[in-house]
Amino acid sequence: RGQGTTARPRSPLRSAASAPARGPGLGSNPRHPREPGPCPSPITMAEGVALLAAVTVGSAAVVWLRRHRLLGFSVATLMDIWGRDRAKPPAGTPPEEWLDEQRARREALPHTTALERARGVQPAWALESAAVVKDEVIFSTYDSAPIGVRVVMPRRMPTDNTSPMCVFLHGGGWVFGGRGTHDHIARRFAYSGIVTVLIEYRRSPEHRFPVPLLDCMDGIQWASRTAPGLGCDPTQLVVAGDSAGANLAFAACLKGRDNDWAGYEHDSGPVAGMLLVYPCLSRQLVTEPGGSYERFAEGYGLSRDDMAWYWEQYGGCPVGDPVDPEEEPYLAPLDVRANFSLMPPAKILLADHDVLRDDGEQMAGRLRAAGVHVSVDSVRYTVHGLYHNRRLDPGAWEAFMEKSVEFIRRATQGE
């Protein structure tokens, strides 16, 4: 400062407050101006063991609850129910532009193992344990149109022609689906030693009832006649399907019974069993108060309105319109007083949150009344479509597969 002035002394308190605090071990390093907090004390060995035990017990409890289907829907299922953008099909008869789009999607369905594996549909063990032997083309006895057939066989086959055979008819409301959407189911069956035949029947609305049914019958008869050449016994044949495919499976067996099983392998007798996975068997879309068509009409994937639309595409008329009484048993067997005696033994698998649940239960009652052996089973916290969509809930899907394989083996080999 200038001459004649004296420096004002700094207050000791002010100097102490303005000086940076220095903690122990930090010295005068300006990068650590503040004193660190106290270090947390390490946990003892007893506390660590207790924490590890709690985590182990909690994980085991979750696994047990999930295995016994007590934790509700899987996250993927909830996302599919609540979050998926569902493109509704056009009302009434679809326009040609929509049909062209669906044809393009059908052609894009995966038919190779690499694509299926890339999509995560089938596990590695299925790819390693089963092989697509061949894709065949047969011809319709109705109009000589080509019908695609895929045979999936185990890598190891017995030499005495005793392998069971399953003809699987895919679902998709008679409109969607194909060999590519259900190929992983055939591979899972082949993993369990079952030769599986997938029928690429023609779909609606281009081909309405009874064309898809007749295609399926041609495919089943072809499988019966070809069984010895595939290492199978033609008497060990199970017809299976999910949703619309279950409708076709039941109708094909009913029509085969009415035709005295004409067209099957000589002396093979009737089909050994029917595996019906959440079948759609009634066009009425009405159940008793509190039934599945009331409780699950909306919000669980497949809705009541969806089923009305699918029935219209397949049957060619709205659900309330009458159909030919002679053909109705093969279209919607629950809607008529048909005789179901001498039908093959049946296994009906159901999803417990599905509009079609009551269809399966009512058909089980009709079959029992006709003297047919039938068993009904379901998997908890499942929705329609899970049987072919493994990614929604792998645990529930595997439960469906185990029940299916168990029935096929028991129906064909008495295991």
Salt bridges, closest charged atoms under 4 A:
ASP80 OD1 - ARG84 NH1 2.98
ASP80 OD2 - ARG86 NH2 3.30
GLU96 OE2 - ARG103 NH1 3.20
ASP100 OD1 - ARG103 NH1 2.52
GLU101 OE2 - ARG105 NH2 2.83
ASP135 OD1 - ARG150 NE 2.91
ASP135 OD1 - ARG179 NH1 3.90
GLU136 OE2 - LYS134 NZ 3.50
ASP143 OD2 - ARG202 NH1 2.84
ASP183 OD1 - ARG150 NH1 2.88
ASP183 OD2 - ARG187 NE 2.45
GLU200 OE1 - ARG179 NE 3.41
GLU200 OE2 - ARG203 NH2 3.51
GLU206 OE2 - ARG103 NE 3.41
GLU206 OE2 - ARG106 NH1 3.43
ASP215 OD2 - ARG202 NE 2.82
ASP242 OD2 - HIS182 NE2 3.10
ASP258 OD1 - ARG257 NH2 2.67
ASP267 OD2 - HIS266 NE2 2.86
ASP306 OD1 - LYS88 NZ 3.23
ASP352 OD1 - HIS353 ND1 2.82
ASP354 OD2 - HIS384 ND1 2.93
ASP358 OD1 - ARG357 NE 3.69
ASP377 OD2 - LYS347 NZ 3.90
ASP377 OD2 - LYS403 NZ 2.84
ASP393 OD2 - ARG69 NH2 2.96
GLU398 OE2 - ARG188 NH2 2.60
GLU406 OE2 - ARG410 NH1 3.75
GLU415 OE2 - ARG409 NH1 3.68
